[in-house]
Amino acid sequence: MNNKTSKKGIIVGAGLTGLTIAFYLKKAGWNILVLEKDGKIGGAMKTFYENGFVFESGANTGTLGTPETAELFDELAPHVKLEIANSKAKKRLILKNGKFHALPAGLFSAITTPLFTLYDKFRILGEPFRKKGTDPYETVAQITRRRMGRSFLDYAMDPFVSGIYAGDPEKLVFRFALPKMWAFEDRFGSFVKGGIIRNREMKNDERLKRATREVMSSYGGFGNLIDCLAKRIGCENILCNASNIQIHPINNKWEVSFNQTDKFIYQANYVITTIGSHALPQLLPFIPREQMQNLNNARYAKMVQLSLGFKEWKGPPILAFGGLIPSKENRKILGVLFSSSFFKDRAPKNGALLIVYTGGIRHPEVMSLSDDEVKQTVLHELRQILQFPELEPDIIKIFRHPYAIPQYERSTEERLKAVDDVQKQYPNLIIGGNLRDGIGMADRIKQARAIADKLIAENL
């Protein structure tokens, strides 16, 4: 066991959230340490390069959903360059009755699309005049049926939620899962009105203008973003393969122990956790059992992700963002991204890179299938959906994520209260990560920036 070493801040978890917090704290002059149980940084985010293909093990896209996202790329320039998706491939497809249709992008396409019934098209036109809801636990499915109609739920919101959460709209609470859309109804009485007013507000705010909602990545893959953050933090300030990490409050400070080549003990003024809800019980053994049950109550979608590389694409046109599969279609995949259509150099010239997602809340059994079974299932589905029976990729890479996406269901309220209570009781302990504040890249960066800014302001 080594002698106790002191740090001002210790961050547990070297995913995007943890690394972004560490980057801003280090920039402010903090003496920090990042601990990671795995042998690599970035969490699920890692970029692979093989035979002219560039593919990810985790998130394949992000959105410029917050100014903080654009500002982080500014901070890391020129070493990391923001890549905005090709606007010619922004069309999103929805499968209905075995055929892909473009998701409506405006009022005219919404009332002409075959995705929605005639009755619901009239409901969509009347959405701005519908009464506000009163149930704070209204699910995504309930509010969509109430405001837009059943077919809009089946062929717009359901696949949209599947693409974000791999979840069930009947279980996700709208207020927690889609807070920006919920605020449109809560503040303005309507999704349509809220969207119009929000766009007007953004035009009058130079900083908010940067949240363009465009699909993005970093040139060459998100691995470049992770590697650059690590370099700016300093590799000497990041320890991987740190097992059995435990945190204990001692004499108004924190004692953090972990095993690596030996058992190590550090002291810190502040500790920030950015790991999943499921990993908190071992990390924070001093938290009472009842309180911990609420802290780690998040249900996670299990996901299997496949990267399919084609040296020469001979299938149907794929100049689109990708296709989502509504649960009503009873298929065994959630959706497919046409990655090489909207990001540069993701496949050889005349080739293609497709990313397929399967599993999720509705099909957790996929995790128990062998790689060969997953491969055969996905190829069978794609051949039918794309109407391309000769589809045969040159490379197939499979990535499994047993704790892919936390579900913001009704239990979220108890979890958020538990986080708030623990942080009030222990002011120098911050519980971050995707168990709160959203699951997207923009959400993670925004949370990280908020945590870092608060700590820096408190220590001026």
Secondary structure as GFF3:
##gff-version 3
##sequence-region A 1 460
A	DSSP	beta_strand	5	12	.	.	.	ID=ss1
A	DSSP	alpha_helix	16	27	.	.	.	ID=ss2
A	DSSP	beta_strand	32	35	.	.	.	ID=ss3
A	DSSP	beta_strand	47	50	.	.	.	ID=ss4
A	DSSP	beta_strand	53	56	.	.	.	ID=ss5
A	DSSP	beta_strand	62	63	.	.	.	ID=ss6
A	DSSP	alpha_helix	67	76	.	.	.	ID=ss7
A	DSSP	beta_strand	82	84	.	.	.	ID=ss8
A	DSSP	three_ten_helix	87	89	.	.	.	ID=ss9
A	DSSP	beta_strand	92	96	.	.	.	ID=ss10
A	DSSP	beta_strand	99	102	.	.	.	ID=ss11
A	DSSP	alpha_helix	107	112	.	.	.	ID=ss12
A	DSSP	alpha_helix	118	125	.	.	.	ID=ss13
A	DSSP	three_ten_helix	127	129	.	.	.	ID=ss14
A	DSSP	alpha_helix	140	147	.	.	.	ID=ss15
A	DSSP	alpha_helix	150	152	.	.	.	ID=ss16
A	DSSP	pi_helix	153	157	.	.	.	ID=ss17
A	DSSP	alpha_helix	158	165	.	.	.	ID=ss18
A	DSSP	alpha_helix	174	177	.	.	.	ID=ss19
A	DSSP	alpha_helix	179	188	.	.	.	ID=ss20
A	DSSP	alpha_helix	191	203	.	.	.	ID=ss21
A	DSSP	three_ten_helix	208	210	.	.	.	ID=ss22
A	DSSP	beta_strand	215	218	.	.	.	ID=ss23
A	DSSP	alpha_helix	222	233	.	.	.	ID=ss24
A	DSSP	three_ten_helix	235	237	.	.	.	ID=ss25
A	DSSP	beta_strand	238	239	.	.	.	ID=ss26
A	DSSP	beta_strand	243	250	.	.	.	ID=ss27
A	DSSP	beta_strand	253	259	.	.	.	ID=ss28
A	DSSP	beta_strand	263	273	.	.	.	ID=ss29
A	DSSP	three_ten_helix	277	279	.	.	.	ID=ss30
A	DSSP	alpha_helix	280	283	.	.	.	ID=ss31
A	DSSP	alpha_helix	289	295	.	.	.	ID=ss32
A	DSSP	beta_strand	299	310	.	.	.	ID=ss33
A	DSSP	beta_strand	322	324	.	.	.	ID=ss34
A	DSSP	three_ten_helix	327	329	.	.	.	ID=ss35
A	DSSP	beta_strand	335	337	.	.	.	ID=ss36
A	DSSP	alpha_helix	339	342	.	.	.	ID=ss37
A	DSSP	beta_strand	352	359	.	.	.	ID=ss38
A	DSSP	three_ten_helix	364	368	.	.	.	ID=ss39
A	DSSP	alpha_helix	371	385	.	.	.	ID=ss40
A	DSSP	beta_strand	395	407	.	.	.	ID=ss41
A	DSSP	alpha_helix	412	425	.	.	.	ID=ss42
A	DSSP	beta_strand	429	431	.	.	.	ID=ss43
A	DSSP	alpha_helix	441	458	.	.	.	ID=ss44
###
